[in-house]
Amino acid sequence: MKYQILMFGSQGAGKGTQSSLLAEKLKAKHVSMGALLREESKKGGKLGKEIAEILKSGVLVPYEITVKLIRKELKKSKNGIIIDGFPRDMDQALELDKFFKPTHIVFIKITEKETMRRLGGRRVCDKCGENFHVDFKPSKKEGVCDKCGGKLYRRDDDKPVAIKKRLGIFKASTMKVLNFYKKKYGIIEVNGGGKMENVFAEILKNIK
């Protein structure tokens, strides 16, 4: 079976981690919209700078940009694909639905309090992009990446003001997308508040 999976969840729900685990298990391609946008922003140029400013503000990137990036990734996927962080609003969903029919849609649910705790403690290496967390995965030396020795920093969109803005967008826009998919395809809802391995087992059980 060629899986075409959409992974949903508010910021910090673990959709990126679960998507990676699922992609490895199913031999599918994992596409993170957040990672795609950050990668594009680092390239510079007019588009890269535009994306960087949008990400810093915490608002959604226009669907004309995100859909274009997704189309490129779909051409690279041969054994199935798992997309996390997209679509986030109805414009994106309706455009994506023209050329992408999901086999499964997963929604990982966590509380707002847990979202703030998870994202507030996240740190990223400025060289290799490795992720750490002050509570769950602290680096051996504070502020220094264990992997390459790079400097760890807190992303602008992981700061309290941006987190609350992103949560507001999720509630206002992405929940409408979930309702759209729920009526058209049906969705799998999973409690993301437990241990990573338990959440993964629950997702895998529902997909297989």
DABEL-V614728 format. One record per backbone hydrogen bond with DSSP energy under -1.0 kcal/mol. NH is the residue of the N-H (numbers start at 1). CO is the residue of the C=O. E is the energy in kcal/mol with one decimal. If there is no record, write none. Layout:
nh = [NH,NH]
co = [CO,CO]
e = [E,E]
//
This chain:
nh = [5,6,7,8,13,18,19,20,21,22,23,24,25,26,28,29,31,33,36,37,38,39,40,41,42,48,49,50,51,52,53,54,55,56,57,58,65,66,67,69,70,71,72,73,74,75,81,82,83,84,85,93,94,95,96,97,99,100,103,104,106,107,108,109,115,116,117,118,119,120,122,123,124,125,126,132,133,134,137,144,145,149,152,153,158,159,163,164,165,166,167,168,169,170,171,172,173,175,177,178,179,180,181,182,183,184,185,186,188,190,192,199,200,201,202,203,204,205,206,207,208]
co = [81,104,83,106,10,14,15,16,17,18,19,20,21,22,23,80,82,84,32,33,34,35,36,37,38,44,45,46,47,48,49,50,51,52,53,54,62,62,63,65,66,67,68,69,70,71,3,29,5,31,7,89,90,91,92,93,96,96,4,4,6,188,8,190,111,112,113,114,115,116,119,132,153,130,151,123,137,121,133,141,150,145,143,124,155,156,159,160,161,162,163,164,165,166,167,168,169,170,173,174,175,176,177,178,179,180,181,181,105,107,109,195,196,197,198,199,200,201,202,203,204]
e = [-2.6,-2.0,-3.1,-3.8,-2.0,-2.8,-2.1,-2.0,-2.2,-2.4,-2.6,-2.0,-2.1,-2.7,-2.1,-2.4,-3.2,-2.4,-2.5,-2.6,-2.3,-2.6,-2.2,-2.3,-1.4,-1.2,-2.2,-1.9,-2.5,-2.2,-2.1,-1.8,-2.8,-2.0,-1.5,-1.1,-1.4,-1.7,-2.8,-1.8,-2.3,-2.4,-1.4,-1.7,-2.4,-1.3,-2.5,-3.1,-2.9,-2.6,-1.2,-2.3,-2.7,-1.7,-2.8,-2.3,-1.6,-1.8,-2.7,-1.2,-2.8,-3.3,-2.7,-2.9,-1.8,-2.2,-1.8,-2.5,-2.6,-2.0,-1.3,-2.6,-2.8,-2.2,-2.5,-3.1,-2.1,-2.4,-1.0,-2.3,-2.9,-1.4,-2.3,-2.4,-2.0,-1.3,-2.5,-2.4,-1.8,-2.6,-2.5,-2.0,-2.0,-2.4,-2.5,-2.2,-3.1,-1.8,-1.3,-2.3,-2.1,-2.0,-2.5,-2.7,-1.9,-1.7,-3.4,-2.0,-3.3,-2.8,-2.9,-2.3,-2.3,-2.1,-1.9,-2.1,-2.9,-2.1,-1.6,-1.8,-2.7]
//
